[in-house]
């Protein structure tokens, strides 16, 4: 028996994850000198404070890359 594929047009919407337990945004900072990374945190201040401590212990490590993760949900519109 062969494979049967059905393709139809559908309208979708996408927006921020509405689940109350889902974080809005998760922040991480990565040192661009040694690739050490802060813990993922909903509060940016936690990642920022990690970067301050890291630079304090390693004065030549002054560059950081931010990764922000935002959660989204796609919904099929009827």
C-alpha positions as CSV (number, residue, x, y, z in Angstrom):
1,X,0.0,0.0,0.0
2,X,1.4,3.5,-0.9
3,X,1.7,6.6,1.1
4,X,-1.1,9.1,1.0
5,X,-0.5,12.8,1.7
6,X,-3.2,15.4,2.2
7,X,-2.2,19.1,2.1
8,X,-4.7,21.8,2.9
9,X,-4.5,25.5,3.5
10,X,-4.9,26.5,7.2
11,X,-4.7,29.8,9.0
12,X,-2.4,29.9,12.1
13,X,-1.6,32.5,14.7
14,X,1.4,32.6,16.9
15,X,1.9,34.5,20.1
16,X,3.5,34.4,23.6
17,X,2.9,31.1,25.5
18,X,-0.3,31.8,27.5
19,X,0.3,29.0,30.2
20,X,0.7,30.8,33.5
21,X,3.6,28.6,34.5
22,X,5.6,29.4,31.4
23,X,8.3,32.0,31.9
24,X,8.0,35.2,29.7
25,X,11.7,35.3,28.9
26,X,14.8,33.4,30.1
27,X,18.1,35.2,30.0
28,X,21.7,33.8,29.9
29,X,25.0,35.6,29.5
30,X,28.1,33.9,28.0
31,X,31.6,35.1,28.3
32,X,33.1,35.6,24.9
33,X,36.6,35.0,26.2
34,X,36.2,31.6,27.8
35,X,32.6,30.6,27.0
36,X,31.6,30.3,30.6
37,X,27.8,30.8,30.9
38,X,25.5,32.1,33.6
39,X,22.6,30.0,34.8
40,X,19.4,30.5,32.8
41,X,17.1,32.9,34.8
42,X,13.9,34.8,34.3
43,X,15.3,37.8,36.1
44,X,18.0,39.4,33.9
45,X,19.6,40.8,37.1
46,X,20.7,37.3,38.0
47,X,22.6,36.8,34.7
48,X,24.0,40.4,34.9
49,X,25.3,39.8,38.5
50,X,26.9,36.6,37.3
51,X,28.8,38.6,34.6
52,X,29.9,41.2,37.2
53,X,31.3,38.4,39.4
54,X,32.9,36.7,36.4
55,X,34.6,39.9,35.3
56,X,35.7,40.5,38.9
57,X,37.5,37.1,39.0
58,X,38.8,37.4,35.5
59,X,39.5,41.1,34.7
60,X,40.4,40.5,31.1
61,X,36.9,38.9,30.4
62,X,34.8,41.9,29.6
63,X,32.7,40.7,26.6
64,X,29.4,38.9,26.9
65,X,26.8,37.4,24.6
66,X,23.2,37.4,25.7
67,X,20.8,34.6,24.8
68,X,17.2,35.3,25.5
69,X,14.6,32.5,25.1
70,X,11.0,33.5,24.7
71,X,8.3,30.8,24.6
72,X,5.6,30.9,21.9
73,X,2.5,28.9,21.1
74,X,1.1,28.4,17.6
75,X,-2.7,28.1,17.4
76,X,-4.8,26.8,14.5
77,X,-7.5,29.4,13.6
78,X,-10.9,28.1,12.7
